[in-house]
Amino acid sequence: MNRIVILGAGPVGRYIAIDLCKDPDYEVVSVDINQEVLGQLAKEHPVQTRVEDLSTVQAVTRAVADADVVIGAVPGPLGYAMLETVIRAGKNIVDISYFLEDPFELDELAREKKVTAVVDCGVAPGMSNIILGDHMRKMKVTDYECYVGGFPKDRNAPLGYKTDFPVLEVFEEYSAPGKNVENGKVVEKLALSETMTIELPKVGTMACLASDGLRTLIHTSASEVPNMFEKTLRYPEHVSQMRIFNDAGFFNQTPIQVEGVAVRPIDVTASVITPLWKYEPGESDLTVMRLIISGEKDGKPAIYTYDMYDEYDPATGTPSMARTTGYTCAAVTRFVLDGDYSQTGIIAPEILGRVEGCWEGVQKYLEDRGVHCKLQGA
């Protein structure tokens, strides 16, 4: 029996555990500092649990000691150190922690330890990159466009948005530059500077924000694909309101004095908004993605468009963001665990996607769970 250790039982990690524990060939262990969350998980599902403070090297090392494969689902600030510790322990890992540091700085270590470390393996980056990699194997890709977002189904949510992830991180993204690749060069654009909109099935007009979602693609593919961008999708009314917040200084990260106390405006804003953006039990969220991959195949121009629309699953109580992110991660974990991929080092999902049959396997895994990313016309 294969032992899968999942580090983190948060908004996505707990649902990965719930999905994988259904396979009798897997022994699933969920590790987190939150004993209450772990207790509820173990009460409802055949998942082993372990309480550890995953911000420490010692705890991560203990937690993965007997793992056959590890899944990283810790908060972003803990991600890089966690990944390094797992690699030093000589364990293969599939990670969705989305930390800010450059994962390729650990490539040499991973090769030395003979570890396969797949990073950024969620929905986008993740599923989107695997699809791109599959096309790069079959054709010359010149343009890659990714439009993706997770948001409440109810457009009348407070300020047009809700999230299970830290609100502070959302605001930091809104006030930071996103990176595109144009004519082979990296170009930065502020997230809220975009005015582009797109019409999508079932959701209508969506605003597009510049994002930093290309991540590993800038390192692995900018020399081959001269034009690439990812846009974050949000309701237009939400973006209009966030521009007002930004212009008024509510996302400012420079401390100001308030009655003799130094505070960052962005921290105060996040504290005020956090309770407003918390999903209520049973409340529906959506994940929407469109990919447009253009180039040349067999000497002829070719354009491929994929669409994904996914909702909260009321039967299982699983949020859409957990379904699309978590099930992609779980599918790739099985791919690595079953020995279908054994290259060592830091592996970006677009590199994994170049392996024949990888996207087809991931796609089937997702479709078996009701997540559909369809090629238009297929």
C-alpha positions in Angstrom: 0.0 0.0 0.0 1.3 3.4 -1.0 1.5 6.1 1.7 0.6 9.6 0.6 1.4 12.4 3.1 -0.5 15.6 2.5 1.1 18.7 4.1 -1.7 21.1 4.9 -5.4 20.5 5.4 -6.7 23.9 4.3 -9.1 25.0 1.6 -7.6 22.6 -1.0 -5.5 20.1 1.0 -8.4 18.6 2.9 -10.3 17.8 -0.3 -7.2 16.2 -1.9 -7.1 13.9 1.1 -10.8 13.1 0.8 -10.4 12.3 -2.9 -7.3 10.1 -2.6 -8.5 8.2 0.5 -11.2 6.6 -1.6 -8.6 4.4 -3.3 -8.0 1.2 -1.2 -4.4 1.1 -2.5 -3.5 4.4 -0.8 -2.9 5.2 2.8 -3.5 8.9 3.2 -2.1 11.0 6.0 -3.2 14.6 6.4 -0.8 16.9 8.4 -1.7 20.3 9.8 -1.4 22.4 12.9 -5.2 22.7 13.2 -6.3 19.8 15.4 -10.0 20.6 15.1 -9.9 20.5 11.2 -8.0 17.2 11.3 -10.4 15.7 13.8 -13.4 16.5 11.6 -11.6 15.1 8.6 -10.7 11.8 10.3 -14.3 11.5 11.7 -15.8 11.7 8.3 -13.2 9.9 6.1 -10.7 7.1 6.3 -7.8 9.5 6.6 -5.0 9.3 9.1 -4.0 12.6 10.7 -1.0 14.1 12.4 -0.7 17.4 14.2 2.5 19.3 13.3 3.7 22.8 13.0 4.7 22.8 9.3 6.5 26.1 9.6 9.5 24.1 11.1 12.0 22.0 9.3 11.9 19.4 12.1 8.1 18.9 11.8 8.1 18.6 8.0 11.0 16.1 8.2 9.1 14.0 10.8 5.9 14.1 8.8 7.3 12.9 5.5 9.7 10.3 6.9 7.7 7.3 5.8 5.9 8.8 2.8 6.0 7.2 -0.6 5.0 10.6 -2.1 4.2 14.0 -0.6 1.7 16.6 -1.6 2.5 20.2 -0.6 -0.6 22.3 0.2 0.7 24.7 2.8 0.2 28.5 2.8 2.5 30.3 0.3 4.8 31.9 2.9 5.7 28.4 4.1 6.0 26.8 0.7 9.6 27.2 -0.3 11.1 26.1 3.0 8.6 23.1 3.0 9.6 22.1 -0.5 13.3 22.3 0.3 12.9 20.2 3.4 10.9 17.5 1.5 13.6 17.4 -1.2 16.3 17.1 1.4 14.4 14.1 2.9 14.6 12.5 -0.5 10.8 12.3 -1.1 9.0 12.9 -4.4 6.5 15.8 -4.1 3.6 17.4 -6.0 3.1 21.0 -4.8 0.4 23.6 -4.9 1.7 26.0 -2.4 2.4 28.9 -4.9 5.2 30.6 -3.0 6.9 33.7 -4.3 10.5 32.3 -4.4 12.0 30.7 -7.5 11.5 26.9 -7.3 14.3 26.3 -9.8 16.8 27.4 -7.2 16.2 23.9 -5.8 16.6 22.1 -9.1 20.2 21.1 -8.4 19.3 19.8 -5.0 16.4 17.8 -6.3 18.6 16.2 -9.0 21.2 15.4 -6.4 18.6 13.7 -4.1 17.0 12.0 -7.1 13.7 13.6 -6.3 10.8 14.4 -8.7 9.3 17.7 -7.5 6.3 18.9 -9.6 5.5 22.5 -8.7 2.6 24.8 -9.3 0.3 21.9 -10.0 -3.2 23.3 -9.6 -5.7 24.6 -12.1 -3.8 27.7 -13.5 -0.9 27.4 -13.2 -1.2 23.6 -13.4 -3.9 22.2 -15.6 -3.5 25.0 -18.1 0.3 24.4 -18.3 -0.2 20.7 -18.9 -2.5 21.4 -21.8 0.0 23.9 -23.2 2.8 21.3 -22.8 0.7 18.8 -24.7 0.4 21.2 -27.6 4.0 22.1 -27.6 4.8 18.4 -28.1 2.5 18.4 -31.2 3.0 21.8 -32.8 4.9 25.0 -32.9 3.1 27.3 -30.4 3.5 31.1 -30.9 0.7 32.4 -28.7 -0.7 31.3 -25.3 -3.6 33.1 -23.7 -5.1 32.0 -20.4 -8.1 33.6 -18.8 -9.0 32.1 -15.4 -10.7 33.0 -12.2 -12.5 31.7 -9.1 -15.3 33.7 -7.7 -18.8 33.4 -6.1 -21.7 32.4 -8.2 -23.7 35.3 -6.7 -22.6 38.5 -8.4 -24.2 40.4 -5.5 -21.6 39.1 -3.1 -20.0 41.9 -1.0 -17.9 44.0 -3.4 -18.5 41.3 -6.0 -16.2 38.7 -4.5 -15.5 36.0 -1.9 -12.6 33.7 -1.3 -11.4 30.9 0.9 -7.8 32.1 0.6 -6.1 34.9 2.6 -7.6 38.2 1.6 -4.3 40.0 2.2 -2.8 37.9 -0.6 -5.6 38.9 -2.9 -4.9 42.6 -2.2 -1.2 42.1 -2.6 -1.9 40.7 -6.1 -4.1 43.6 -7.0 -1.4 46.1 -6.1 1.4 44.2 -7.8 2.6 44.0 -11.4 1.7 41.0 -13.5 4.1 39.5 -16.0 3.4 38.8 -19.7 5.7 37.7 -22.5 5.5 39.8 -25.6 7.8 39.1 -28.6 10.0 37.0 -26.3 10.5 39.7 -23.7 9.0 39.8 -20.2 6.7 42.9 -19.8 5.2 44.0 -16.5 1.8 45.5 -16.1 -0.1 46.6 -12.9 -3.0 44.2 -12.2 -5.6 47.0 -12.0 -4.3 48.9 -15.0 -6.1 46.5 -17.4 -9.4 47.5 -19.0 -9.9 44.4 -21.1 -13.1 42.4 -20.9 -14.1 39.0 -22.4 -17.4 37.3 -23.0 -17.6 33.7 -21.7 -20.4 31.1 -21.6 -22.6 31.0 -18.5 -21.0 34.0 -16.9 -21.2 36.7 -19.5 -18.9 39.7 -19.5 -15.8 39.4 -17.3 -13.0 41.8 -16.5 -9.4 40.7 -17.1 -6.6 41.7 -14.7 -2.9 41.4 -15.4 -1.6 38.5 -13.3 1.7 36.9 -12.4 0.2 33.5 -13.3 2.8 32.6 -16.0 5.3 31.7 -13.2 7.4 28.7 -14.4 6.4 29.3 -18.1 8.7 32.4 -18.1 11.6 30.1 -17.1 10.8 27.1 -19.3 9.0 28.4 -22.4 9.6 32.1 -23.2 12.3 31.1 -25.7 9.9 28.9 -27.6 6.5 30.7 -27.2 7.1 34.4 -27.9 3.7 35.6 -26.7 2.1 34.4 -23.5 -0.2 35.9 -20.9 -2.5 34.9 -18.1 -5.4 37.2 -17.1 -7.3 36.9 -13.8 -11.1 36.9 -14.3 -13.3 38.9 -12.0 -16.8 40.5 -12.2 -16.5 44.0 -13.8 -18.2 45.6 -10.8 -15.7 44.1 -8.4 -12.8 45.5 -10.4 -14.3 49.0 -10.5 -14.6 49.0 -6.8 -11.0 47.6 -6.3 -9.7 50.4 -8.4 -11.3 52.9 -6.0 -9.7 51.1 -3.1 -6.3 51.1 -4.7 -6.5 54.8 -5.8 -7.6 55.8 -2.3 -4.5 54.1 -0.8 -6.2 51.2 1.0 -3.7 48.7 -0.6 -0.7 50.8 0.4 2.0 48.7 2.1 3.9 51.6 3.6 3.1 52.0 7.3 1.3 55.2 8.4 0.8 56.6 11.8 -2.7 56.2 13.4 -2.9 57.7 16.9 0.8 56.9 17.4 0.6 53.4 16.0 2.3 52.4 12.8 0.0 50.4 10.6 0.0 49.3 6.9 -3.3 50.4 5.2 -3.4 47.0 3.3 -3.4 45.1 6.6 -6.3 47.1 8.0 -8.2 46.7 4.7 -7.7 43.0 4.7 -8.8 42.7 8.3 -12.1 44.6 7.6 -12.9 42.7 4.4 -12.0 39.2 5.5 -15.2 38.4 7.3 -17.3 39.8 4.4 -15.5 37.5 1.9 -15.9 34.3 3.8 -18.0 31.7 2.1 -21.0 30.5 4.0 -21.6 26.7 4.3 -23.2 25.5 1.0 -22.5 28.7 -0.8 -21.7 28.2 -4.5 -18.4 29.3 -6.0 -17.3 29.1 -9.7 -14.1 28.4 -11.5 -13.9 29.5 -15.1 -11.1 29.2 -17.6 -10.5 29.8 -21.3 -7.3 28.8 -23.0 -6.4 29.9 -26.5 -3.3 28.2 -28.0 -2.2 29.4 -31.4 0.6 28.5 -33.8 1.5 26.2 -36.6 0.8 22.5 -37.1 1.8 20.5 -40.1 2.7 23.7 -41.9 -0.7 25.3 -41.4 -2.0 27.9 -39.0 -3.8 26.4 -36.0 -5.8 27.7 -33.1 -7.2 25.6 -30.2 -9.6 27.0 -27.7 -10.5 25.2 -24.4 -13.3 26.2 -22.0 -13.9 25.1 -18.4 -16.8 26.0 -16.2 -17.1 24.4 -12.8 -19.4 24.9 -9.8 -19.5 24.0 -6.2 -20.6 20.4 -5.8 -23.6 20.3 -3.3 -23.6 16.5 -3.1 -20.1 16.4 -1.6 -19.9 19.9 -0.3 -16.7 20.5 -2.3 -15.9 24.0 -3.5 -15.1 24.4 -7.2 -11.7 25.9 -6.5 -10.8 22.8 -4.5 -12.2 20.5 -7.2 -10.3 22.1 -10.1 -7.1 22.7 -8.2 -7.1 19.6 -5.9 -8.2 17.0 -8.5 -5.5 18.2 -10.9 -2.9 17.8 -8.1 -4.3 14.4 -7.2 -4.2 13.2 -10.8 -0.5 14.2 -11.2 0.3 12.6 -7.8 -1.0 9.3 -9.1 1.0 9.8 -12.3 4.2 10.2 -10.3 3.4 7.5 -7.8 2.6 4.9 -10.4 6.0 5.5 -12.0 4.6 7.1 -15.2 7.1 10.0 -14.7 10.5 9.6 -13.2 12.5 12.6 -14.4 14.2 14.2 -11.4 14.6 17.9 -10.5 12.1 20.7 -10.3 9.4 19.8 -12.8 7.1 22.5 -14.1 3.6 21.2 -15.2 4.2 22.3 -18.8 7.2 20.0 -18.9 5.1 17.2 -17.5 2.5 17.9 -20.1 4.9 17.1 -22.9 4.9 13.4 -21.9 2.6 11.5 -24.2 -0.6 10.6 -22.5 -0.2 12.9 -19.5 -3.0 15.4 -20.4 -5.3 12.6 -21.5 -4.8 10.9 -18.1 -5.3 14.1 -16.1 -8.3 15.0 -18.2 -10.0 11.6 -17.6 -9.3 11.9 -13.9 -11.0 15.3 -13.8 -13.9 14.2 -15.9 -14.6 11.2 -13.7 -15.1 13.8 -11.0 -17.3 16.1 -13.1 -14.6 18.7 -14.0 -14.6 19.3 -17.7 -12.1 21.3 -19.7 -13.3 20.9 -23.3 -11.6 21.7 -26.6 -14.1 23.7 -28.6 -15.5 21.6 -31.5 -14.2 18.3 -30.0 
